[in-house]
Amino acid sequence: MIRKIRFHPLAAAEVVEAQLWYETRVAGLGDRLLGAVQGTTEGAVRWPNAGTPTRNDAMGKVLERKVATPGFPYVVVYRVTDLDIEVLAVHHERRRPLYWVARTDE
């Protein structure tokens, strides 16, 4: 089964914000970040259970996973469903841990 990638609206906004920040530093760097995020999410589609578990339910089932983006200090947090890979957050790996948890109930 091939799942589709679906971004939470706030996760999509995080990607745009980070892309713009990098682009103002060095021309083309924002596009490289977008490519890294795209490659990371495509990897999650191919190997959905390869990401590091970030949260489990009371029975031990993995709720969300995370994967680092190559070349950037960003992490893609996602949830695997029967139909898609839902990206919940794309955040700097050293800032605001678990702030995205509220998005899982939406």
Wavefront OBJ file of the C-alpha trace (Angstrom):
o trace
v 0.000 0.000 0.000
v 1.274 3.439 -0.902
v 0.216 6.113 1.534
v -0.197 9.781 0.708
v 1.586 12.576 2.543
v -0.733 14.981 4.334
v 0.573 18.016 6.228
v -1.207 19.473 9.216
v -1.784 23.153 8.310
v 0.507 24.321 11.105
v 3.237 21.906 9.995
v 2.993 23.303 6.465
v 3.319 26.815 7.897
v 6.416 25.735 9.840
v 8.051 24.526 6.633
v 7.333 27.823 4.879
v 8.631 29.833 7.834
v 11.871 27.831 8.014
v 12.301 27.988 4.229
v 11.951 31.765 4.250
v 14.371 32.103 7.174
v 17.067 30.057 5.403
v 16.468 31.818 2.103
v 17.126 35.229 3.711
v 20.490 33.910 4.948
v 21.764 32.323 1.741
v 20.078 32.284 -1.657
v 18.995 28.747 -2.498
v 19.345 27.415 1.059
v 15.598 27.588 1.628
v 15.050 25.434 -1.452
v 17.556 22.927 -0.100
v 15.558 22.751 3.129
v 12.375 22.109 1.147
v 14.140 19.310 -0.709
v 15.326 17.797 2.565
v 11.809 17.877 4.025
v 10.394 16.371 0.845
v 12.974 13.581 0.874
v 12.288 12.899 4.541
v 8.537 12.650 4.037
v 8.972 10.449 0.960
v 11.161 8.166 3.060
v 8.399 7.989 5.658
v 5.999 6.865 2.932
v 8.365 4.099 1.823
v 9.342 3.006 5.345
v 6.602 4.290 7.658
v 7.819 2.459 10.745
v 11.469 3.451 10.408
v 11.134 6.739 12.280
v 12.031 6.963 15.944
v 8.923 6.603 18.134
v 8.099 9.836 19.973
v 4.918 8.848 21.835
v 3.128 5.611 22.663
v -0.393 4.978 23.895
v -1.166 3.187 27.176
v -0.886 -0.200 25.443
v 2.539 0.598 24.000
v 1.392 1.209 20.422
v 3.432 3.893 18.672
v 1.344 7.023 18.082
v 3.897 9.246 16.354
v 7.384 8.966 14.949
v 10.103 11.428 13.993
v 12.833 11.562 11.377
v 15.652 14.096 11.089
v 16.032 16.084 7.879
v 19.482 15.574 6.345
v 21.701 18.643 6.436
v 19.383 20.702 8.655
v 18.594 20.727 12.374
v 14.920 19.972 11.725
v 12.765 16.991 12.607
v 9.645 15.780 10.804
v 7.085 14.369 13.248
v 4.443 12.161 11.662
v 1.635 9.731 12.350
v 1.025 6.629 10.247
v -2.588 5.833 9.353
v -4.068 3.246 7.031
v -4.325 5.816 4.237
v -1.603 8.368 4.774
v 1.397 9.776 6.546
v 0.177 12.789 8.493
v 2.977 15.268 9.160
v 2.183 16.891 12.494
v 5.214 19.144 12.842
v 8.432 20.209 11.179
v 10.462 21.791 13.928
v 13.961 22.708 14.976
v 15.306 19.746 16.894
v 16.402 21.825 19.883
v 13.325 23.960 20.367
v 9.967 23.411 22.037
v 9.869 19.642 22.494
v 6.421 18.055 22.154
v 4.608 21.365 21.466
v 2.852 19.653 18.553
v 1.105 17.042 20.723
v -2.109 19.105 20.805
v -2.318 18.689 17.023
v -2.878 14.964 17.365
v -6.369 15.479 18.779
v -7.599 17.653 15.906
l 1 2 3 4 5 6 7 8 9 10 11 12 13 14 15 16 17 18 19 20 21 22 23 24 25 26 27 28 29 30 31 32 33 34 35 36 37 38 39 40 41 42 43 44 45 46 47 48 49 50 51 52 53 54 55 56 57 58 59 60 61 62 63 64 65 66 67 68 69 70 71 72 73 74 75 76 77 78 79 80 81 82 83 84 85 86 87 88 89 90 91 92 93 94 95 96 97 98 99 100 101 102 103 104 105 106
